């Protein structure tokens, strides 16, 4: 059955006072107690970027780190710990306010069999973080968090639990209890990795009307409508699109203008291009293209990880673990189709995550198993990557996001 099963979560979480009511389809809306609004960042053309790095903390790392990237030289400062927290393996910034959200990739949260998601206020000048609150992720092993374009909701995918959750973001930046928790259903052909749903990523489209969730285990990309007032999720029509069996959809990226969705498939080492119907949210496959160089066979030790569109909308980037490379594609903005541009070594092992700075000049790749963050310059005409020679040591870096320094 493609349609997901909707469930509700009404547990209390530390630091929140809830006013919850049950709506149709078993969805629960929760609102947080109010606190002072955090300061707004100043505008202006930036010369430096704060770089926030999420890590795994089962080694030398202790949580979330911050470095500064000089946009003129590509120089990256020594990272500093700004939040001590467990396995903040994916980060998301608010689109218009100095707020940062992080999953905590664990299997328990207090007495609950879930991971958690944490909210922080950011000092725009210093780049320091102040903890706001922490709530249940709505399932164990959270793998991804994003914020909707209007900044009113946060979305979380729980890999271990096979669930996705939505949250209202308060005026103070705090997260509500989960408004919706949706349990995916389905399985596919891989005998170990696809015996049940594994929700790996969740993002809203550029208008915030539809939300898409990539499920590696179910081999599907699920589609939801997002209620703009309550932040509740409900299945779109159709509720999902099936991937080629054994693909393993992992992460997704939207171009800034054209109605397409790019999905990187972890198991097949491919990228699938979908055209989005902007009225229904339906996805139609346009193209599937490999992420490895010609002549390099898919190996059991290989898998893809991150995918991002360049801010110009002209290029697409993906990471290959095991092969330890970045793949670059040119985007035909009229058709959405991809053309290979380049493969470039990440100069380390297991590039789980990377980030592209908002000006489009630099890509920073996190090599999880060689404990390095490596800086590449982006040719804004061709999209090609060139190592700058800048690399910093950091234990198990896995997520990279940028905030301009005012």
C-alpha positions as CSV (number, residue, x, y, z in Angstrom):
1,X,0.0,0.0,0.0
2,X,1.5,3.4,-1.0
3,X,-0.6,5.6,1.2
4,X,1.2,6.3,4.5
5,X,-0.4,5.5,7.9
6,X,-1.0,8.6,10.0
7,X,-0.5,8.4,13.7
8,X,-0.4,11.0,16.5
9,X,2.1,11.8,19.2
10,X,0.9,13.7,22.3
11,X,3.6,13.1,24.8
12,X,5.0,15.9,26.9
13,X,8.6,17.0,26.3
14,X,10.8,18.9,28.7
15,X,10.6,22.7,28.6
16,X,7.2,22.9,26.8
17,X,3.7,23.6,28.0
18,X,1.3,22.2,25.5
19,X,-2.2,23.0,24.4
20,X,-3.0,20.1,22.1
21,X,-6.1,19.1,20.2
22,X,-6.8,16.1,18.0
23,X,-7.7,16.9,14.3
24,X,-8.8,14.8,11.4
25,X,-6.6,11.9,10.2
26,X,-5.3,11.5,13.8
27,X,-3.0,14.6,13.6
28,X,-2.1,16.5,16.8
29,X,-1.4,20.2,17.0
30,X,0.8,21.5,19.8
31,X,1.9,25.0,20.6
32,X,4.7,26.1,22.8
33,X,4.8,28.7,25.6
34,X,6.0,32.0,24.4
35,X,9.4,33.7,25.1
36,X,11.1,36.9,23.8
37,X,11.8,37.0,20.1
38,X,15.4,36.5,19.1
39,X,17.3,39.3,17.4
40,X,17.2,39.6,13.6
41,X,20.4,39.5,11.6
42,X,21.5,42.7,9.8
43,X,21.6,42.8,6.0
44,X,24.3,43.8,3.6
45,X,26.7,41.9,1.3
46,X,28.8,39.5,3.4
47,X,32.6,39.1,3.3
48,X,32.6,36.2,5.7
49,X,30.4,33.3,6.5
50,X,29.8,31.4,9.8
51,X,30.1,27.7,9.0
52,X,28.2,25.5,11.3
53,X,29.2,21.8,11.3
54,X,27.2,18.9,12.6
55,X,29.2,15.8,13.7
56,X,28.9,12.4,15.1
57,X,30.0,12.4,18.8
58,X,31.2,8.8,19.2
59,X,34.8,9.9,18.7
60,X,36.6,13.1,19.4
61,X,33.7,15.5,18.5
62,X,31.5,16.9,21.2
63,X,28.6,18.4,19.2
64,X,28.1,21.4,16.9
65,X,31.1,23.4,15.7
66,X,31.6,26.8,14.1
67,X,34.3,28.1,11.8
68,X,34.6,31.3,9.7
69,X,35.0,31.2,5.9
70,X,36.6,34.3,4.3
71,X,34.8,34.7,1.0
72,X,37.7,36.6,-0.6
73,X,40.4,34.0,0.1
74,X,38.6,30.8,0.8
75,X,40.4,30.6,4.2
76,X,38.6,28.6,6.9
77,X,39.3,29.3,10.6
78,X,39.9,26.6,13.2
79,X,36.5,25.2,14.3
80,X,35.2,26.0,17.8
81,X,32.7,24.0,19.8
82,X,29.5,26.0,20.1
83,X,27.0,23.4,21.4
84,X,27.7,20.2,23.4
85,X,25.1,17.8,22.2
86,X,24.8,14.1,21.1
87,X,25.2,13.2,17.4
88,X,23.9,16.5,15.8
89,X,24.3,14.8,12.4
90,X,22.1,17.1,10.4
91,X,21.6,20.8,10.7
92,X,19.2,23.4,9.3
93,X,19.1,27.2,9.5
94,X,15.9,29.3,9.6
95,X,15.5,31.1,6.3
96,X,15.1,34.6,7.8
97,X,16.0,34.5,11.5
98,X,19.1,33.6,13.4
99,X,18.0,30.2,14.4
100,X,19.5,26.8,14.0
101,X,17.9,23.3,14.3
102,X,19.8,20.0,14.8
103,X,18.7,16.4,15.0
104,X,20.1,14.3,17.7
105,X,20.6,10.9,16.1
106,X,19.8,8.6,18.9
107,X,17.3,5.8,19.7
108,X,16.0,7.2,23.0
109,X,15.0,10.6,24.4
110,X,14.3,10.6,28.1
111,X,11.8,7.8,28.6
112,X,10.7,7.8,24.9
113,X,12.0,5.4,22.3
114,X,12.8,8.2,19.9
115,X,15.6,10.6,19.0
116,X,15.3,14.3,19.5
117,X,15.6,17.6,17.6
118,X,17.1,20.7,19.2
119,X,16.5,24.4,18.6
120,X,19.2,27.1,19.1
121,X,19.3,30.9,18.9
122,X,22.4,32.2,17.0
123,X,24.3,35.3,17.8
124,X,24.7,36.7,14.3
125,X,28.0,38.4,15.0
126,X,29.8,35.9,17.2
127,X,28.2,32.8,15.8
128,X,27.6,31.4,19.3
129,X,24.5,29.3,20.0
130,X,22.0,29.4,22.9
131,X,19.9,26.4,23.5
132,X,16.2,27.1,23.3
133,X,14.6,23.7,23.7
134,X,14.7,20.0,22.7
135,X,11.8,17.8,21.7
136,X,11.1,14.2,20.6
137,X,11.8,13.6,16.9
138,X,8.8,11.3,16.6
139,X,10.9,8.1,15.9
140,X,14.2,6.6,16.6
141,X,17.4,7.4,14.6
142,X,16.5,10.8,13.1
143,X,18.5,11.5,10.0
144,X,17.3,14.8,8.6
145,X,15.8,18.2,9.5
146,X,14.7,21.1,7.4
147,X,12.7,24.3,7.8
148,X,9.9,25.4,5.5
149,X,10.5,28.4,3.2
150,X,8.2,30.7,5.3
151,X,10.0,29.6,8.5
152,X,6.9,28.6,10.3
153,X,7.5,24.8,10.4
154,X,10.3,22.3,10.9
155,X,10.3,18.8,9.4
156,X,12.2,15.7,10.6
157,X,12.8,12.3,9.0
158,X,13.5,9.4,11.3
159,X,15.5,6.7,9.6
160,X,15.3,4.0,12.2
161,X,11.6,4.6,13.0
162,X,10.5,5.0,9.4
163,X,8.5,8.1,10.3
164,X,8.4,11.8,9.5
165,X,7.3,14.6,11.7
166,X,6.3,18.2,11.5
167,X,6.6,21.0,14.1
168,X,5.4,24.5,14.5
169,X,8.2,27.1,15.1
170,X,7.2,29.6,17.8
171,X,7.8,33.3,17.8
172,X,10.7,32.6,20.1
173,X,12.2,30.0,17.8
174,X,11.3,27.1,20.0
175,X,9.8,23.9,18.5
176,X,6.4,22.7,19.5
177,X,5.7,19.0,20.2
178,X,5.3,17.1,17.0
179,X,2.2,18.4,15.2
180,X,2.1,15.3,12.9
181,X,3.9,12.0,13.0
182,X,3.5,9.9,9.9
183,X,4.5,6.3,9.8
184,X,5.6,5.1,6.3
185,X,4.8,1.7,5.0
186,X,6.6,-0.4,2.4
187,X,9.7,-2.4,1.6
188,X,11.7,-3.3,-1.5
189,X,14.3,-5.7,-3.0
190,X,17.5,-5.2,-1.0
191,X,17.6,-8.1,1.5
192,X,19.2,-6.1,4.3
193,X,18.6,-2.4,3.7
194,X,15.0,-2.5,2.4
195,X,13.1,-4.8,4.7
196,X,11.0,-1.9,6.1
197,X,10.6,1.8,5.7
198,X,13.7,4.0,6.4
199,X,12.7,7.7,6.1
200,X,15.9,9.5,5.2
201,X,15.0,13.1,4.3
202,X,12.1,15.5,4.2
203,X,11.8,18.9,2.6
204,X,9.2,21.4,1.5
205,X,9.0,22.6,-2.1
206,X,10.1,26.3,-2.7
207,X,6.5,27.5,-2.2
208,X,6.0,25.5,1.0
209,X,2.8,23.9,-0.4
210,X,4.0,20.4,-0.8
211,X,6.4,18.3,1.3
212,X,8.4,15.4,0.0
213,X,10.0,12.6,2.0
214,X,12.6,10.2,0.5
215,X,12.3,6.7,2.0
216,X,15.3,4.4,1.4
217,X,13.6,1.2,2.6
218,X,10.3,1.7,0.9
219,X,11.9,2.8,-2.4
220,X,9.4,5.7,-2.6
221,X,9.3,9.4,-2.4
222,X,6.2,10.3,-0.4
223,X,4.3,13.5,-1.0
224,X,2.3,15.5,1.5
225,X,0.3,18.7,1.7
226,X,1.4,21.1,4.5
227,X,-1.3,23.0,6.3
228,X,0.0,26.6,6.4
229,X,-1.8,27.4,9.7
230,X,-1.3,24.2,11.8
231,X,1.9,22.8,10.1
232,X,0.1,19.5,9.9
233,X,0.9,16.9,7.1
234,X,-1.7,15.1,5.1
235,X,-1.1,12.8,2.1
236,X,-1.1,14.4,-1.4
237,X,-2.8,12.8,-4.3
238,X,-1.1,10.7,-5.4
239,X,0.6,10.0,-2.1
240,X,3.9,8.7,-3.4
241,X,6.0,7.8,-6.5
242,X,7.9,4.5,-6.7
243,X,11.6,4.4,-7.4
244,X,13.3,1.8,-9.5
245,X,13.5,-1.3,-7.2
246,X,16.8,-1.2,-5.2
247,X,17.4,2.5,-5.7
248,X,17.2,3.6,-2.1
249,X,16.2,7.3,-2.2
250,X,18.2,9.2,0.3
251,X,18.4,13.0,0.0
252,X,16.6,15.6,-2.3
253,X,17.3,19.1,-3.7
254,X,15.1,21.6,-5.5
255,X,16.2,24.1,-8.1
256,X,15.4,27.7,-7.2
257,X,13.0,28.4,-10.2
258,X,12.1,25.3,-12.3
259,X,9.4,22.7,-11.2
260,X,11.8,19.8,-10.6
261,X,13.0,17.6,-7.8
262,X,16.4,15.9,-7.7
263,X,16.7,12.7,-5.6
264,X,20.0,11.0,-5.0
265,X,19.7,7.2,-4.6
266,X,22.0,5.7,-2.0
267,X,22.0,2.1,-3.1
268,X,22.0,2.5,-6.9
269,X,24.4,5.4,-6.9
270,X,22.1,7.4,-9.2
271,X,20.3,10.7,-9.3
272,X,16.6,10.7,-10.5
273,X,15.1,13.9,-11.9
274,X,11.4,14.4,-11.4
275,X,9.1,17.0,-12.8
276,X,6.7,18.4,-10.1
277,X,3.1,19.1,-10.8
278,X,2.8,22.4,-8.9
279,X,-1.0,22.0,-8.5
280,X,-1.1,18.4,-7.2
281,X,2.5,17.7,-6.0
282,X,2.7,14.6,-8.3
283,X,6.2,13.6,-9.5
284,X,7.0,12.3,-13.0
285,X,10.4,10.8,-13.7
286,X,12.4,12.7,-16.3
287,X,15.8,11.1,-16.1
288,X,18.0,8.8,-14.0
289,X,21.8,9.2,-14.3
290,X,24.7,7.5,-12.5
291,X,27.0,9.3,-10.1
292,X,30.1,7.2,-10.7
293,X,32.6,7.8,-13.5
294,X,32.2,5.7,-16.7
295,X,33.8,2.3,-16.3
296,X,33.6,2.3,-12.5
297,X,31.3,-0.4,-11.3
298,X,29.0,-0.1,-8.4
299,X,30.7,-1.7,-5.4
300,X,29.1,-3.0,-2.2
301,X,31.2,-0.5,-0.3
302,X,30.0,2.4,-2.3
303,X,27.0,4.6,-1.6
304,X,25.8,8.1,-2.3
305,X,25.1,10.7,0.5
306,X,24.4,14.4,-0.1
307,X,22.9,16.3,-3.0
308,X,22.6,20.1,-3.5
309,X,21.7,22.6,-6.2
310,X,24.0,25.5,-6.8
311,X,22.4,28.9,-5.8
312,X,22.3,29.9,-9.5
313,X,20.2,26.8,-10.3
314,X,22.7,25.9,-13.1
315,X,24.6,23.0,-11.4
316,X,23.9,20.0,-9.2
317,X,26.4,18.3,-6.8
318,X,26.4,14.9,-5.2
319,X,28.7,12.9,-3.0
320,X,29.9,9.3,-3.4
321,X,31.1,7.5,-0.3
322,X,33.6,4.7,-0.8
323,X,34.6,6.2,-4.2
324,X,35.1,9.3,-2.1
325,X,34.3,11.8,-4.8
326,X,32.0,14.7,-5.6
327,X,30.0,14.5,-8.9
328,X,29.1,17.7,-10.7
329,X,26.2,18.0,-13.2
330,X,25.0,20.8,-15.4
331,X,21.3,21.5,-15.2
332,X,19.2,22.2,-18.3
333,X,16.8,24.6,-16.6
334,X,14.1,24.1,-19.4
335,X,14.0,20.3,-19.1
336,X,15.6,19.6,-15.7
337,X,17.9,17.1,-17.3
338,X,21.5,16.6,-16.1
339,X,24.8,16.4,-18.1
340,X,28.0,15.2,-16.4
341,X,30.6,17.9,-15.8
342,X,33.2,16.4,-13.4
343,X,34.2,14.0,-10.8
344,X,36.5,15.4,-8.1
345,X,38.2,13.6,-5.1
346,X,37.1,14.9,-1.7
347,X,40.6,14.4,-0.5
348,X,39.4,12.2,2.4
349,X,37.2,9.2,3.3
350,X,33.4,9.0,3.3
351,X,32.0,12.4,2.2
352,X,28.7,12.0,4.0
353,X,27.8,15.7,3.8
354,X,28.8,19.0,2.2
355,X,27.6,22.5,1.9
356,X,27.6,25.3,-0.8
357,X,27.9,28.8,0.5
358,X,25.0,31.1,-0.4
359,X,27.2,33.2,-2.7
360,X,27.9,30.1,-4.8
361,X,31.7,30.5,-4.6
362,X,32.7,27.6,-2.3
363,X,31.8,24.0,-1.5
364,X,32.9,22.5,1.8
365,X,33.0,18.7,2.0
366,X,32.9,16.8,5.3
367,X,35.0,13.6,5.2
368,X,33.4,11.7,8.1
369,X,36.0,8.9,8.4
370,X,39.1,10.9,7.8
371,X,38.0,13.8,10.1
372,X,38.5,16.6,7.7
373,X,36.5,19.5,6.2
374,X,38.0,20.4,2.8
375,X,37.3,23.7,0.8
376,X,36.7,23.7,-2.9
377,X,36.3,26.7,-5.1
378,X,33.4,26.6,-7.6
379,X,33.8,28.0,-11.1
380,X,30.5,29.9,-11.5
381,X,30.6,29.6,-15.3
382,X,31.2,25.8,-15.6
383,X,30.4,24.5,-12.1
384,X,33.7,22.7,-11.9
385,X,35.4,22.3,-8.5
386,X,39.0,23.1,-7.7
387,X,40.6,22.3,-4.3
388,X,41.8,25.5,-2.6
389,X,44.4,23.7,-0.4
390,X,42.3,24.7,2.7
391,X,41.5,21.8,5.0
392,X,40.7,21.7,8.7
393,X,40.7,18.8,11.2
394,X,37.4,18.0,12.9
395,X,36.1,14.7,14.2
396,X,33.4,13.0,12.0
397,X,32.0,16.1,10.2
398,X,28.7,15.3,8.5
399,X,26.6,18.4,7.9
400,X,27.6,21.9,6.8
401,X,25.4,25.0,6.8
402,X,26.3,28.7,6.3
403,X,25.1,32.0,7.9
404,X,26.5,35.4,6.7
405,X,28.5,37.4,9.2
406,X,26.9,40.9,9.5
